[in-house]
Amino acid sequence: MSHILVNVAWPYANGPRHIGHVAGFGVPSDVYARYERMKGNDVLMVSGTDEHGTPILVEAEKEGLSAQELANRYNRVIAKDLCDLGLSYDLFTRTTTGNHEQVVQELFRQCLDNGYIYKGTQQVAISPSTGRTLPDRYIEGECPICHADGARGDQCDACGNELDPDELINPVSKINGETPRFEETEHFFLDLPALAEANLAWLDTREGWRTNVINFSKGLFKEVKPRAITRDIDWGIPVPVEGWIDNPNKKLYVWFDAVIGYLSASIEWARRSGDPEAWRKWWNDPTTPGYYFMGKDNITFHSQIWPSEMLGYNGAGSKGGEAGRLGPLNMPEQVVSSEFMTMEGKKFSSSRGIVIYVKDILARYPVDAVRYYISVAGPETSDADFTWSEFVRHNNEELAAAWGNLVNRVANLIAKNFGEIPALDETAMTDEDRALLDEAAAAFDTVGSFIENHRQKNALNEAMRLVGDINKYISATEPWKIKDDPARLATVLHVAAQAVSDANHLLAPFLPHAAQKVWETLGGTGVFSPLPRIEEVEDLDKPGFTYPIITGDYKLGETVHPWAREAIVPGTPVSKPTPIFAKIPKEAVEEELARFDEALAARREAEAKRLAAAKAELDK
């Protein structure tokens, strides 16, 4: 058994998450974690809501709430959505815990002691109307590098380069359209140049990364420069330095603290498990691989910023140093980044109303239909487009007609003719029977290899190819026509049931909810495919502060079945089945498109009114 760390990008708690988000970080990470557990590995899968930074303040002010109140609201919304999607976190927590604050400050202090954090000055954007620091991502202008319009003050999505707000050409505030002024203030900086050589040396050792990810990651170091890790803001983690710790208007900035959440969440999980040091098996043992899942807009933070923070903490940069009390931290094994998903040809954007929220699609359609579509048509290695017509087609033709119908046909024939799993007479087996069972057994290695190498589309296609071949076997053997040879009928249905069971194991990481139903349809009892749950907990260090976590029980041999053939047992009762998947009416496509157009028009009207009001206020 190996220890496997699955770190999942932290959703920002300023609103509900949409399908584009979970296509990048959610479903791919869960498929991988479920597979590794079935393989018998000890998986620790962690994440939480990212809750600091100016965007939270801006949204809270808009809604008349405190930053903590807004974070509390969306922490619950996001946790429920991800739990409903079946994402099997060992711990999904948040960044406003006392535990997270302590871990972040520990990393800051050690990086400072090792010389990789230093004090300097920076030009920061200020709102002329409010006097408040503007968030980098809420300032837009022309990119100084590729000259694309709409570049943000932290990054240009067109060319992928990191930016500072004062570098933008003709910068404007997205909040109210005003031109920001820039003031020089004192801040702490992460010395990325002093860590660049070590970071690049580590990148050069990476194998098996997606080509776009490794090339982009190495490109980040062409003109690397220090980055400020504090902001003039009253919402964030206090800077653990004398003269700063009690300053209400100087905080560590969100991107510095959020990536440390992987470590702090692991430590919180260990503390809640009753063994406070258990996290070290995943973070201090150099043989334990850590996999990070995200969308491509987060590559920078996972192949440059977080590795640099760990190198600085470990004392492994050009300035030397030593590791802090948490010990030498493992560098990422792999950054598994997906590309972008668009919607009907348009870029997902909550602010522009181009969005399908997770809670909305799950309210109208089966969760595994959503997971399947993301897996088979998602942005694994190139941008992908979500269309309602393709969503319906994949569900109807592949899940309902191919897989669901196969399960029902086999179970119905068994229930009708035997009422239980029939015995297999191996002496009466044909080459056709053996070929199907051999193919199903071999699929575990084929599908598993694809998942291990983060080629989940290929894995799912291989599993569904087996489904197609089982259907062909049923059509060729025509068990409904076998009237006078009960032994042959029993053999055909036993072979079909075993192949269906094998296919269900292969599909379980992708379709955990349906996998449980298929297991029960073939007479299985107990938990086959464990689902996560939400628990309300109290903060370990801040009495009275409560919040929901996502957790679950994932134990091989108890709630997790193995990634291998489990022989079906003759005599197991099988009743008349109920459908596993239902077809979605084709009319749903036009209904969804109309619903989207109405919502988009309403959002645009509301946004126009808000901007007009903001402009009127500026003109006073």
LINCOR-V286704 format. One record per residue. N is the residue number from 1. RES is the residue in one letter. D_LAST is the distance of its C-alpha to the last C-alpha in whole Angstrom. Layout:
n;res;d_last
N;RES;D_LAST
N;RES;D_LAST
This chain:
n;res;d_last
1;M;68
2;S;65
3;H;62
4;I;59
5;L;55
6;V;52
7;N;49
8;V;46
9;A;43
10;W;40
11;P;38
12;Y;34
13;A;33
14;N;30
15;G;31
16;P;34
17;R;37
18;H;37
19;I;41
20;G;40
21;H;39
22;V;43
23;A;45
24;G;44
25;F;45
26;G;46
27;V;49
28;P;50
29;S;51
30;D;52
31;V;55
32;Y;56
33;A;56
34;R;58
35;Y;60
36;E;61
37;R;62
38;M;64
39;K;66
40;G;66
41;N;64
42;D;62
43;V;58
44;L;55
45;M;52
46;V;49
47;S;45
48;G;42
49;T;38
50;D;36
51;E;34
52;H;32
53;G;29
54;T;25
55;P;25
56;I;27
57;L;24
58;V;21
59;E;23
60;A;24
61;E;20
62;K;20
63;E;23
64;G;22
65;L;25
66;S;27
67;A;28
68;Q;31
69;E;31
70;L;30
71;A;32
72;N;35
73;R;34
74;Y;34
75;N;37
76;R;39
77;V;38
78;I;39
79;A;42
80;K;43
81;D;42
82;L;44
83;C;47
84;D;47
85;L;48
86;G;51
87;L;50
88;S;52
89;Y;51
90;D;53
91;L;50
92;F;46
93;T;44
94;R;41
95;T;39
96;T;38
97;T;42
98;G;43
99;N;46
100;H;43
101;E;42
102;Q;45
103;V;46
104;V;43
105;Q;43
106;E;47
107;L;47
108;F;44
109;R;46
110;Q;49
111;C;47
112;L;46
113;D;50
114;N;51
115;G;49
116;Y;47
117;I;44
118;Y;42
119;K;39
120;G;37
121;T;34
122;Q;31
123;Q;28
124;V;26
125;A;22
126;I;19
127;S;16
128;P;13
129;S;11
130;T;14
131;G;16
132;R;19
133;T;22
134;L;21
135;P;24
136;D;26
137;R;27
138;Y;23
139;I;23
140;E;24
141;G;25
142;E;29
143;C;32
144;P;33
145;I;37
146;C;37
147;H;34
148;A;33
149;D;29
150;G;28
151;A;29
152;R;28
153;G;28
154;D;31
155;Q;33
156;C;33
157;D;35
158;A;37
159;C;39
160;G;39
161;N;38
162;E;36
163;L;33
164;D;31
165;P;27
166;D;27
167;E;30
168;L;28
169;I;27
170;N;23
171;P;22
172;V;19
173;S;18
174;K;19
175;I;17
176;N;14
177;G;15
178;E;14
179;T;16
180;P;18
181;R;19
182;F;23
183;E;24
184;E;28
185;T;29
186;E;33
187;H;34
188;F;37
189;F;39
190;L;41
191;D;44
192;L;44
193;P;46
194;A;49
195;L;49
196;A;49
197;E;53
198;A;54
199;N;51
200;L;53
201;A;56
202;W;55
203;L;54
204;D;57
205;T;59
206;R;57
207;E;59
208;G;58
209;W;55
210;R;53
211;T;53
212;N;49
213;V;49
214;I;51
215;N;50
216;F;46
217;S;47
218;K;49
219;G;47
220;L;44
221;F;46
222;K;47
223;E;44
224;V;43
225;K;41
226;P;40
227;R;37
228;A;35
229;I;36
230;T;33
231;R;30
232;D;27
233;I;27
234;D;28
235;W;29
236;G;33
237;I;36
238;P;37
239;V;38
240;P;42
241;V;42
242;E;42
243;G;39
244;W;37
245;I;38
246;D;36
247;N;33
248;P;31
249;N;28
250;K;31
251;K;33
252;L;35
253;Y;33
254;V;34
255;W;36
256;F;38
257;D;39
258;A;39
259;V;42
260;I;44
261;G;44
262;Y;47
263;L;49
264;S;47
265;A;48
266;S;51
267;I;52
268;E;50
269;W;52
270;A;55
271;R;55
272;R;54
273;S;57
274;G;59
275;D;60
276;P;57
277;E;59
278;A;59
279;W;56
280;R;58
281;K;61
282;W;58
283;W;56
284;N;59
285;D;62
286;P;61
287;T;63
288;T;61
289;P;58
290;G;54
291;Y;53
292;Y;49
293;F;47
294;M;44
295;G;42
296;K;42
297;D;38
298;N;40
299;I;43
300;T;41
301;F;41
302;H;45
303;S;47
304;Q;45
305;I;43
306;W;45
307;P;48
308;S;47
309;E;46
310;M;49
311;L;51
312;G;49
313;Y;50
314;N;54
315;G;54
316;A;55
317;G;53
318;S;54
319;K;54
320;G;56
321;G;56
322;E;57
323;A;56
324;G;54
325;R;56
326;L;55
327;G;57
328;P;57
329;L;54
330;N;55
331;M;54
332;P;53
333;E;56
334;Q;53
335;V;50
336;V;50
337;S;47
338;S;46
339;E;44
340;F;41
341;M;42
342;T;40
343;M;40
344;E;41
345;G;40
346;K;37
347;K;35
348;F;35
349;S;31
350;S;30
351;S;26
352;R;27
353;G;29
354;I;33
355;V;35
356;I;38
357;Y;37
358;V;41
359;K;41
360;D;40
361;I;43
362;L;45
363;A;45
364;R;46
365;Y;49
366;P;51
367;V;50
368;D;53
369;A;52
370;V;49
371;R;51
372;Y;53
373;Y;51
374;I;49
375;S;52
376;V;54
377;A;51
378;G;48
379;P;47
380;E;50
381;T;50
382;S;48
383;D;45
384;A;46
385;D;44
386;F;44
387;T;45
388;W;46
389;S;49
390;E;50
391;F;50
392;V;52
393;R;54
394;H;55
395;N;55
396;N;57
397;E;60
398;E;60
399;L;59
400;A;60
401;A;63
402;A;64
403;W;64
404;G;64
405;N;66
406;L;69
407;V;68
408;N;69
409;R;72
410;V;74
411;A;73
412;N;74
413;L;77
414;I;78
415;A;78
416;K;80
417;N;83
418;F;83
419;G;80
420;E;80
421;I;80
422;P;83
423;A;85
424;L;85
425;D;89
426;E;88
427;T;92
428;A;91
429;M;88
430;T;87
431;D;86
432;E;83
433;D;82
434;R;82
435;A;80
436;L;77
437;L;78
438;D;78
439;E;75
440;A;73
441;A;74
442;A;73
443;A;70
444;F;69
445;D;69
446;T;68
447;V;65
448;G;64
449;S;64
450;F;61
451;I;59
452;E;60
453;N;59
454;H;56
455;R;57
456;Q;56
457;K;56
458;N;60
459;A;61
460;L;59
461;N;61
462;E;64
463;A;64
464;M;64
465;R;66
466;L;69
467;V;67
468;G;68
469;D;72
470;I;73
471;N;72
472;K;74
473;Y;77
474;I;76
475;S;77
476;A;80
477;T;82
478;E;81
479;P;82
480;W;81
481;K;85
482;I;87
483;K;89
484;D;92
485;D;91
486;P;89
487;A;90
488;R;88
489;L;85
490;A;85
491;T;85
492;V;82
493;L;80
494;H;80
495;V;79
496;A;76
497;A;75
498;Q;75
499;A;73
500;V;71
501;S;71
502;D;70
503;A;67
504;N;66
505;H;66
506;L;64
507;L;62
508;A;61
509;P;58
510;F;56
511;L;57
512;P;57
513;H;57
514;A;59
515;A;62
516;Q;62
517;K;63
518;V;66
519;W;67
520;E;68
521;T;69
522;L;72
523;G;73
524;G;71
525;T;70
526;G;68
527;V;64
528;F;65
529;S;61
530;P;59
531;L;55
532;P;53
533;R;52
534;I;49
535;E;50
536;E;47
537;V;48
538;E;47
539;D;46
540;L;49
541;D;47
542;K;44
543;P;46
544;G;44
545;F;42
546;T;43
547;Y;42
548;P;44
549;I;46
550;I;48
551;T;52
552;G;55
553;D;59
554;Y;60
555;K;64
556;L;66
557;G;69
558;E;67
559;T;64
560;V;64
561;H;67
562;P;68
563;W;67
564;A;71
565;R;73
566;E;74
567;A;77
568;I;77
569;V;79
570;P;82
571;G;82
572;T;79
573;P;78
574;V;75
575;S;74
576;K;73
577;P;69
578;T;66
579;P;64
580;I;62
581;F;59
582;A;58
583;K;57
584;I;54
585;P;54
586;K;53
587;E;50
588;A;48
589;V;47
590;E;45
591;E;44
592;E;42
593;L;41
594;A;40
595;R;38
596;F;36
597;D;35
598;E;34
599;A;32
600;L;31
601;A;29
602;A;28
603;R;26
604;R;25
605;E;23
606;A;22
607;E;20
608;A;19
609;K;17
610;R;16
611;L;14
612;A;13
613;A;11
614;A;10
615;K;9
616;A;6
617;E;5
618;L;6
619;D;4
620;K;0
